Amino acid sequence: MKILCLAIGFGYVFYMCNGFLTSTPRKKPYNALFDTKVYLAHLSLAIVLAVFGFWYFRNAGFQTASFFVPTIFLTGFFMADTLVKLIAGRHLIIADRWDKKPPSYKWYIDGLMSILLIIGSLCSPFILEQYFQYRF
């Protein structure tokens, strides 16, 4: 069960950001999140997963804190995309160093937001574990 919990939480972020078998940022799975209906469907399922993780968390450890990762990623994604829209007038581009970057990609806007989004999402289980350990 521990491996399944970790795979669900971290796997969602890696799949959305990396989009296996494509090196074009415009074809990665996170681009579907720019549609409001798709985003709300992902967010609602992530919240259900987080509620399950919260209920299950009282008797478990770090692995169930990873149930909160998709919710934190989607919330951070919305905030980062909104900020990039205000600054650059376009959607967020998440690209790694091997991707073919479009001309509108700016490392100091997209790169910084992508790094903060991914690090914040993947470090959140460690912070949540410490919080819930002392809280409950």
HELIX and SHEET records of a PDB file:
HELIX    1   1 LYS A    2  ASN A   18  1                                  17    
HELIX    2   2 PRO A   25  LYS A   27  5                                   3    
HELIX    3   3 PRO A   29  PHE A   34  5                                   6    
HELIX    4   4 THR A   36  PHE A   57  1                                  22    
HELIX    5   5 PHE A   62  ALA A   65  1                                   4    
HELIX    6   6 SER A   66  PHE A   68  5                                   3    
HELIX    7   7 VAL A   69  ALA A   88  1                                  20    
HELIX    8   8 TRP A  107  GLY A  111  3                                   5    
HELIX    9   9 LEU A  112  ARG A  135  1                                  24    
END                                                                             
